């Protein structure tokens, strides 16, 4: 990647997503967090 942020920081927004989730769960998670901001 071209930015200087560590990979862990770049992936923080996925911490609450279960391993093995599908596209639907990912979209729901992203949508829920977008509504909170």
Biotite code that builds the C-alpha atoms (Angstrom):
import biotite.structure as struc

atoms = struc.array([
    struc.Atom([0.000, 0.000, 0.000], chain_id="A", res_id=1, res_name="UNK", atom_name="CA", element="C"),
    struc.Atom([1.094, 3.529, -0.605], chain_id="A", res_id=2, res_name="UNK", atom_name="CA", element="C"),
    struc.Atom([-0.025, 5.052, 2.703], chain_id="A", res_id=3, res_name="UNK", atom_name="CA", element="C"),
    struc.Atom([1.982, 4.939, 5.916], chain_id="A", res_id=4, res_name="UNK", atom_name="CA", element="C"),
    struc.Atom([-0.701, 3.511, 8.197], chain_id="A", res_id=5, res_name="UNK", atom_name="CA", element="C"),
    struc.Atom([0.049, 0.080, 9.627], chain_id="A", res_id=6, res_name="UNK", atom_name="CA", element="C"),
    struc.Atom([-2.146, -2.726, 8.281], chain_id="A", res_id=7, res_name="UNK", atom_name="CA", element="C"),
    struc.Atom([-3.743, -3.206, 11.703], chain_id="A", res_id=8, res_name="UNK", atom_name="CA", element="C"),
    struc.Atom([-5.022, 0.388, 11.694], chain_id="A", res_id=9, res_name="UNK", atom_name="CA", element="C"),
    struc.Atom([-6.273, 0.018, 8.135], chain_id="A", res_id=10, res_name="UNK", atom_name="CA", element="C"),
    struc.Atom([-8.341, -3.035, 9.152], chain_id="A", res_id=11, res_name="UNK", atom_name="CA", element="C"),
    struc.Atom([-9.803, -1.620, 12.403], chain_id="A", res_id=12, res_name="UNK", atom_name="CA", element="C"),
    struc.Atom([-13.213, -1.021, 10.853], chain_id="A", res_id=13, res_name="UNK", atom_name="CA", element="C"),
    struc.Atom([-13.545, -4.782, 10.309], chain_id="A", res_id=14, res_name="UNK", atom_name="CA", element="C"),
    struc.Atom([-12.941, -5.821, 13.936], chain_id="A", res_id=15, res_name="UNK", atom_name="CA", element="C"),
    struc.Atom([-16.657, -6.455, 14.594], chain_id="A", res_id=16, res_name="UNK", atom_name="CA", element="C"),
    struc.Atom([-17.142, -8.553, 11.441], chain_id="A", res_id=17, res_name="UNK", atom_name="CA", element="C"),
    struc.Atom([-17.125, -12.310, 11.994], chain_id="A", res_id=18, res_name="UNK", atom_name="CA", element="C"),
    struc.Atom([-14.572, -14.433, 10.171], chain_id="A", res_id=19, res_name="UNK", atom_name="CA", element="C"),
    struc.Atom([-16.187, -16.184, 7.230], chain_id="A", res_id=20, res_name="UNK", atom_name="CA", element="C"),
    struc.Atom([-19.073, -13.746, 6.842], chain_id="A", res_id=21, res_name="UNK", atom_name="CA", element="C"),
    struc.Atom([-20.534, -13.291, 3.396], chain_id="A", res_id=22, res_name="UNK", atom_name="CA", element="C"),
    struc.Atom([-21.179, -10.250, 1.237], chain_id="A", res_id=23, res_name="UNK", atom_name="CA", element="C"),
    struc.Atom([-24.594, -9.584, 2.773], chain_id="A", res_id=24, res_name="UNK", atom_name="CA", element="C"),
    struc.Atom([-23.206, -9.484, 6.305], chain_id="A", res_id=25, res_name="UNK", atom_name="CA", element="C"),
    struc.Atom([-20.349, -7.237, 5.182], chain_id="A", res_id=26, res_name="UNK", atom_name="CA", element="C"),
    struc.Atom([-22.716, -4.764, 3.495], chain_id="A", res_id=27, res_name="UNK", atom_name="CA", element="C"),
    struc.Atom([-24.983, -4.717, 6.562], chain_id="A", res_id=28, res_name="UNK", atom_name="CA", element="C"),
    struc.Atom([-22.018, -4.063, 8.842], chain_id="A", res_id=29, res_name="UNK", atom_name="CA", element="C"),
    struc.Atom([-20.725, -1.245, 6.648], chain_id="A", res_id=30, res_name="UNK", atom_name="CA", element="C"),
    struc.Atom([-24.191, 0.278, 6.321], chain_id="A", res_id=31, res_name="UNK", atom_name="CA", element="C"),
    struc.Atom([-24.762, 0.206, 10.088], chain_id="A", res_id=32, res_name="UNK", atom_name="CA", element="C"),
    struc.Atom([-21.467, 1.975, 10.732], chain_id="A", res_id=33, res_name="UNK", atom_name="CA", element="C"),
    struc.Atom([-22.105, 4.546, 8.016], chain_id="A", res_id=34, res_name="UNK", atom_name="CA", element="C"),
    struc.Atom([-25.432, 5.409, 9.697], chain_id="A", res_id=35, res_name="UNK", atom_name="CA", element="C"),
    struc.Atom([-23.642, 5.947, 13.039], chain_id="A", res_id=36, res_name="UNK", atom_name="CA", element="C"),
    struc.Atom([-21.217, 8.515, 11.608], chain_id="A", res_id=37, res_name="UNK", atom_name="CA", element="C"),
])
